[in-house]
């Protein structure tokens, strides 16, 4: 077995294609990590859950609001603590993008004229006018007299807005029965009650809570995804080169002569698996050397942790391409197959763009791809969660067991058919 491993490595190091993928893809991955890019488009949605201020009532809300939510343009003539609280609560739901304009210096007729114009010129889902006597009307339980709603679109979320704001006024009235008419006391009690409620948890399909990343960490995660895309291409084609050597040995009857010795077919393919492991180590070391030349590199985790992630990912894809190439038994077919696997898996794993807003079926499909699990582990490492290491080991072991088991069955079928 040792001699087979040495011989295979010597043959691979003479292969120009193998050397290209061994050196080029780690260098390209390192270059991607060194480029400073801003991916703020993928920033945390919590920034959208605040009141967006307009310069004046004539300013268009569609240019300021979040178009993925129902835009609510609010003409606030009250400008009080209570109106601030109400609008903030509506924005905090995440369903509505609240854009507020100061209307304290306008009459009701002037606001109505502006609202009529905005109904045609702006693209808000609903217009909301809070009158100057808003606080008094809410405390008297007659908030409908100081709140004017203008329905200007067919967005069905308008009904949700009416329901949410009605429930909010009902809660304010309930708290008022304990605190009296002191608005400051009312708002304090509402805030205290809200703080005591269980924190909302968002759990993904893997059973793990979604992490709140900073903008810098989002940029780092995105660049790590791009680096994964390039380095896995190298792992796959280096694995194919190992498979090519197996195919050549079969065609040239080398495999038959080896089987005439005491070495079993199992030991033979274990030696090829060992070669795939060594290649993963070699590519990881090449990447480490390339990263050492980059000054001020910050991937959001320690260099050793990042290299461990890369090595385990390479172990999976190197094994995949090795067994796939051996089973197909053809150089061109294996090349086509591994390129298809690389492009489709990277796309479905979300290496190029996030899959947060896609369908549940697509999200579930993405978790069949190894890169998705490694991206999730990278996010854990970005926030300093050490549970990522156990996750990586379990995921790697699971994929290797599946790949080797399926590959073993395929090799047996091919052996019985006379292919080997």
PATI-171278 format. One record per residue (C-alpha): residue number from 1; x negated, y, z. Coordinates in Angstrom, 3 decimals. Example, Ala and Ser with C-alpha at 12.3 -4.5 7.8 and 13.67 -1.06 7.14 Angstrom:
BEGIN
  pos        c1        c2        c3
    1   -12.300    -4.500     7.800
    2   -13.670    -1.060     7.140
//
This chain:
BEGIN
  pos        c1        c2        c3
    1     0.000     0.000     0.000
    2    -2.801     2.417     0.866
    3    -4.479     1.767    -2.478
    4    -1.177     2.332    -4.277
    5    -0.725     5.657    -2.491
    6    -4.270     6.764    -3.382
    7    -3.875     5.713    -7.008
    8    -0.525     7.469    -7.353
    9    -1.913    10.700    -5.898
   10    -4.936    10.602    -8.236
   11    -2.666    10.170   -11.266
   12    -0.378    12.979   -10.128
   13    -3.258    15.409    -9.599
   14    -4.235    14.844   -13.245
   15    -0.720    15.737   -14.398
   16    -0.558    19.399   -15.497
   17     3.213    19.549   -15.070
   18     2.924    18.305   -11.502
   19     0.224    20.862   -10.689
   20     2.365    23.631   -12.148
   21     5.343    22.872    -9.922
   22     3.057    22.183    -6.951
   23     1.490    25.643    -7.166
   24     3.932    27.874    -9.034
   25     7.189    27.351    -7.147
   26     5.712    27.966    -3.655
   27     3.986    31.086    -4.987
   28     7.235    32.313    -6.516
   29     9.108    31.618    -3.276
   30     6.494    33.576    -1.328
   31     6.833    36.461    -3.768
   32    10.614    36.516    -3.289
   33    10.139    36.667     0.473
   34     7.678    39.546     0.135
   35     9.991    41.754    -1.928
   36    11.919    44.272     0.165
   37    15.540    44.169    -0.941
   38    18.730    45.608     0.503
   39    21.675    43.224     0.582
   40    23.917    45.497     2.637
   41    26.824    44.496     0.397
   42    26.988    41.352     2.532
   43    26.932    43.289     5.799
   44    29.113    42.454     8.759
   45    32.774    43.321     8.218
   46    32.973    44.855    11.696
   47    31.881    48.171    10.176
   48    35.141    48.220     8.217
   49    37.276    47.866    11.349
   50    37.027    51.539    12.352
   51    38.841    54.720    11.386
   52    37.421    56.220     8.200
   53    37.525    60.011     8.298
   54    38.627    62.078     5.285
   55    37.527    65.668     4.738
   56    41.097    66.925     4.410
   57    44.578    65.733     3.506
   58    43.960    66.129    -0.228
   59    40.959    63.775    -0.165
   60    41.646    60.426    -1.873
   61    41.723    57.441     0.502
   62    40.975    54.958    -2.282
   63    37.447    56.381    -2.609
   64    36.751    55.877     1.121
   65    38.821    52.884     2.206
   66    38.084    49.209     1.866
   67    39.950    48.048    -1.232
   68    40.008    44.440     0.009
   69    42.336    45.532     2.849
   70    45.626    47.411     2.804
   71    44.647    51.075     2.777
   72    46.599    53.243     5.230
   73    46.193    56.986     4.757
   74    47.088    58.747     8.021
   75    47.923    62.438     8.297
   76    47.168    63.056    11.976
   77    48.720    66.286    13.263
   78    48.425    65.172    16.891
   79    44.663    64.555    17.144
   80    45.128    63.174    20.653
   81    43.651    60.301    22.611
   82    46.793    58.300    22.020
   83    46.799    58.764    18.242
   84    43.085    57.875    18.206
   85    43.830    54.676    20.134
   86    46.761    53.677    17.927
   87    44.843    54.167    14.678
   88    41.808    52.350    16.063
   89    43.960    49.378    17.043
   90    45.406    49.206    13.536
   91    41.951    49.317    11.990
   92    40.643    46.683    14.424
   93    43.049    44.076    13.047
   94    40.889    43.816     9.933
   95    43.962    43.745     7.685
   96    44.200    47.507     7.285
   97    41.681    50.121     6.241
   98    42.769    53.268     8.089
   99    41.700    56.569     6.532
  100    42.543    59.594     8.667
  101    42.898    63.239     7.642
  102    43.394    66.168    10.033
  103    46.870    67.623     9.485
  104    47.068    69.793    12.597
  105    47.045    72.999    10.562
  106    49.813    71.890     8.182
  107    53.581    72.046     8.507
  108    55.806    69.028     8.041
  109    56.948    70.323     4.645
  110    53.341    70.753     3.495
  111    52.457    67.232     4.594
  112    55.510    65.891     2.781
  113    54.435    67.612    -0.440
  114    50.925    66.173    -0.142
  115    52.392    62.724     0.557
  116    54.548    62.907    -2.576
  117    51.478    63.769    -4.623
  118    49.352    61.018    -2.993
  119    52.082    58.480    -3.764
  120    51.198    58.883    -7.463
  121    47.571    60.079    -7.435
  122    46.132    57.937    -4.633
  123    46.146    54.135    -4.316
  124    47.031    53.718    -0.660
  125    49.203    50.872     0.495
  126    51.101    53.130     2.901
  127    51.074    56.753     4.053
  128    51.396    57.469     7.785
  129    52.229    60.864     9.268
  130    51.725    61.368    13.012
  131    53.484    64.594    14.006
  132    52.236    67.149    16.528
  133    54.610    65.890    19.244
  134    53.406    62.303    18.841
  135    52.351    61.818    22.473
  136    55.606    63.112    23.957
  137    57.767    61.053    21.604
  138    55.860    57.829    22.343
  139    56.113    58.360    26.102
  140    59.841    59.052    25.744
  141    60.280    55.789    23.859
  142    61.303    57.579    20.670
  143    58.161    57.116    18.602
  144    60.235    56.813    15.396
  145    60.949    60.556    15.628
  146    57.256    61.497    15.514
  147    55.993    58.831    13.088
  148    56.812    59.064     9.411
  149    56.014    56.105     7.150
  150    55.861    56.437     3.366
  151    55.931    53.176     1.409
  152    54.022    53.842    -1.802
  153    53.102    50.353    -3.057
  154    54.383    46.794    -3.251
  155    51.724    45.434    -0.923
  156    53.419    42.846     1.314
  157    51.017    43.705     4.139
  158    53.068    46.848     4.770
  159    55.565    44.720     6.677
  160    52.735    43.422     8.840
  161    51.642    46.983     9.526
  162    55.125    47.967    10.670
  163    55.280    44.883    12.899
  164    51.837    45.517    14.388
  165    52.424    49.195    15.158
  166    55.872    48.465    16.601
  167    54.419    45.835    18.921
  168    51.669    48.260    19.917
  169    54.179    50.953    20.901
  170    56.100    48.326    22.894
  171    52.924    47.421    24.829
  172    52.251    51.091    25.512
  173    55.762    51.457    26.910
  174    55.306    48.407    29.148
  175    52.032    49.737    30.555
  176    53.656    53.139    31.060
  177    56.087    51.572    33.536
  178    53.094    50.808    35.797
  179    50.957    53.919    35.290
  180    53.496    56.663    34.674
  181    53.072    59.311    31.986
  182    49.326    59.722    32.428
  183    47.968    58.900    28.947
  184    44.412    58.421    30.225
  185    45.623    55.837    32.751
  186    47.741    54.109    30.105
  187    44.809    53.775    27.715
  188    42.504    52.575    30.491
  189    44.913    49.813    31.489
  190    45.403    48.771    27.849
  191    41.644    48.585    27.391
  192    41.189    46.575    30.591
  193    43.884    44.112    29.532
  194    42.289    43.707    26.107
  195    38.845    43.132    27.636
  196    40.221    40.309    29.775
  197    41.641    38.480    26.771
  198    39.581    35.528    25.433
  199    37.126    36.637    22.789
  200    38.160    35.729    19.274
  201    36.011    32.883    17.960
  202    35.500    32.141    14.291
  203    34.521    28.529    13.648
  204    33.366    27.302    10.252
  205    33.986    23.918     8.662
  206    30.885    22.492    10.318
  207    32.459    23.066    13.730
  208    30.049    25.903    14.560
  209    30.892    29.455    15.510
  210    30.152    32.057    12.879
  211    27.152    34.173    13.832
  212    27.221    37.959    13.865
  213    24.043    38.938    12.028
  214    22.573    42.390    11.833
  215    21.997    44.026     8.463
  216    18.298    43.188     8.687
  217    19.054    39.528     9.438
  218    21.519    39.429     6.535
  219    18.742    40.646     4.240
  220    16.399    38.003     5.630
  221    18.991    35.253     5.239
  222    19.644    36.239     1.636
  223    15.951    36.204     0.743
  224    15.528    32.831     2.465
  225    18.344    31.524     0.253
  226    16.546    32.728    -2.877
  227    13.305    31.140    -1.635
  228    15.135    27.850    -1.038
  229    16.422    27.929    -4.613
  230    12.937    28.195    -6.121
  231    11.114    25.842    -3.764
  232    13.707    23.070    -4.177
  233    13.166    23.218    -7.940
  234     9.512    22.441    -7.306
  235    10.319    19.626    -4.894
  236    12.703    18.025    -7.367
  237    10.350    18.066   -10.342
  238     7.379    16.932    -8.254
  239     9.547    14.017    -7.145
  240    10.374    13.332   -10.777
  241     6.651    13.166   -11.512
  242     6.379    10.382    -8.928
  243     9.333     8.653   -10.575
  244     7.623     9.022   -13.948
  245     4.617     7.117   -12.606
  246     6.955     4.319   -11.485
  247     8.581     4.231   -14.928
  248     5.179     4.087   -16.633
  249     4.061     1.271   -14.353
  250     7.220    -0.670   -15.224
  251     6.780    -0.113   -18.966
  252     3.094    -1.051   -18.892
  253     3.772    -4.207   -16.800
  254     1.745    -2.793   -13.889
  255     4.705    -3.378   -11.594
  256     4.832    -7.039   -12.682
  257     1.142    -7.550   -11.922
  258     1.602    -5.915    -8.515
  259     4.467    -8.297    -7.760
  260     2.124   -11.238    -8.486
  261     0.118   -10.168    -5.449
  262     1.320   -10.492    -1.857
  263     2.859    -6.994    -1.990
  264     6.666    -7.042    -2.008
  265     8.869    -4.711    -4.060
  266     9.989    -3.102    -0.811
  267     6.391    -2.257     0.103
  268     5.846    -0.917    -3.403
  269     8.729     1.558    -3.165
  270     7.770     2.464     0.404
  271     4.374     3.479    -0.954
  272     6.122     5.744    -3.477
  273     8.221     7.221    -0.692
  274     5.022     7.930     1.248
  275     3.693     9.720    -1.838
  276     6.866    11.845    -1.908
  277     6.315    12.730     1.770
  278     2.697    13.697     1.084
  279     3.795    15.875    -1.838
  280     6.270    17.664     0.437
  281     3.433    18.317     2.871
  282     1.218    19.584     0.042
  283     3.837    22.005    -1.269
  284     4.538    23.239     2.254
  285     0.812    23.877     2.753
  286     0.599    25.730    -0.557
  287     3.524    27.899     0.558
  288     1.795    28.523     3.899
  289    -1.355    29.667     2.081
  290     0.675    31.992    -0.160
  291     2.523    33.473     2.810
  292    -0.762    34.109     4.634
  293    -1.718    36.653     1.951
  294     1.455    38.712     2.493
  295     0.951    41.516     4.986
  296     3.756    42.377     7.331
  297     5.896    39.432     6.256
  298     8.973    39.005     8.440
  299    11.378    36.160     7.693
  300    13.188    36.509    11.014
  301    11.623    33.407    12.570
  302     8.171    32.079    13.352
  303     6.044    30.943    10.453
  304     5.830    27.407    11.835
  305     9.626    27.152    12.104
  306    10.067    28.361     8.538
  307     7.513    25.853     7.226
  308     9.217    23.016     9.136
  309    12.508    23.963     7.477
  310    10.837    23.952     4.061
  311     9.140    20.595     4.661
  312    12.349    18.840     5.741
  313    14.246    20.312     2.800
  314    11.501    19.125     0.454
  315    11.605    15.658     1.982
  316    15.278    15.333     1.047
  317    14.963    16.613    -2.512
  318    11.719    14.786    -3.207
  319    13.378    11.510    -2.224
  320    16.469    12.299    -4.294
  321    14.504    12.922    -7.484
  322    12.239     9.911    -6.896
  323    15.059     7.400    -6.535
  324    17.148     9.059    -9.233
  325    14.303     8.859   -11.723
  326    13.563     5.224   -10.885
  327    17.210     4.205   -11.242
  328    17.683     6.024   -14.554
  329    14.432     4.584   -15.866
  330    14.006     7.314   -18.480
  331    11.858    10.448   -18.324
  332    14.209    12.802   -20.191
  333    17.329    11.541   -18.430
  334    15.753    12.068   -15.031
  335    14.662    15.587   -16.012
  336    18.185    16.502   -17.074
  337    19.665    14.921   -13.952
  338    17.434    16.709   -11.428
  339    17.887    20.078   -13.164
  340    21.666    19.603   -13.007
  341    21.420    18.679    -9.323
  342    19.262    21.727    -8.599
  343    21.477    24.256   -10.366
  344    24.824    22.909    -9.116
  345    23.730    22.294    -5.515
  346    22.132    25.745    -5.192
  347    25.268    27.359    -6.564
  348    27.681    25.434    -4.338
  349    25.475    25.863    -1.261
  350    25.762    29.658    -1.492
  351    22.075    30.395    -2.099
  352    22.849    33.050    -4.691
  353    25.967    34.631    -3.185
  354    27.982    34.059     0.017
  355    30.960    31.708     0.044
  356    32.740    33.330     2.995
  357    35.718    34.518     0.947
  358    36.138    31.396    -1.186
  359    38.760    28.666    -0.820
  360    38.632    26.024     1.926
  361    38.075    23.315    -0.676
  362    34.978    25.067    -2.029
  363    33.661    25.652     1.492
  364    34.131    21.969     2.297
  365    32.355    21.023    -0.937
  366    29.444    23.319    -0.079
  367    28.748    21.297     3.081
  368    27.948    18.274     0.916
  369    24.866    20.171    -0.280
  370    21.689    19.937     1.872
  371    20.821    23.600     1.279
  372    24.017    24.750     3.018
  373    23.042    22.981     6.231
  374    19.541    24.400     6.038
  375    20.952    27.889     5.516
  376    23.103    27.435     8.619
  377    20.040    26.256    10.546
  378    18.117    29.293     9.300
  379    20.874    31.560    10.634
  380    20.535    29.884    14.034
  381    16.784    30.472    13.962
  382    17.330    34.109    12.995
  383    19.304    34.674    16.200
  384    16.864    32.609    18.294
  385    19.045    29.525    18.778
  386    16.735    26.538    19.339
  387    19.523    24.039    18.662
  388    18.619    24.495    14.974
  389    15.749    21.996    15.338
  390    17.959    19.114    16.463
  391    20.438    20.063    13.746
  392    17.706    19.948    11.088
  393    16.427    16.564    12.244
  394    19.913    15.036    12.304
  395    20.812    16.441     8.873
  396    17.526    15.293     7.338
  397    17.858    11.794     8.808
  398    21.478    11.546     7.616
  399    20.637    12.556     4.040
  400    17.616    10.247     3.889
  401    19.665     7.286     5.126
  402    22.354     7.969     2.522
  403    19.869     8.553    -0.312
  404    17.728     5.495     0.449
  405    20.787     3.272     0.962
  406    22.427     4.342    -2.289
  407    19.097     4.165    -4.091
  408    18.417     0.696    -2.683
  409    21.753    -0.569    -3.962
  410    21.072     0.974    -7.368
  411    17.649    -0.623    -7.575
  412    19.048    -4.040    -6.659
  413    21.739    -3.747    -9.334
  414    19.143    -2.747   -11.876
  415    16.818    -5.560   -10.765
  416    19.517    -8.205   -11.225
  417    20.321    -6.809   -14.679
  418    16.692    -7.236   -15.670
  419    15.779    -3.571   -15.686
  420    12.909    -4.114   -13.290
//
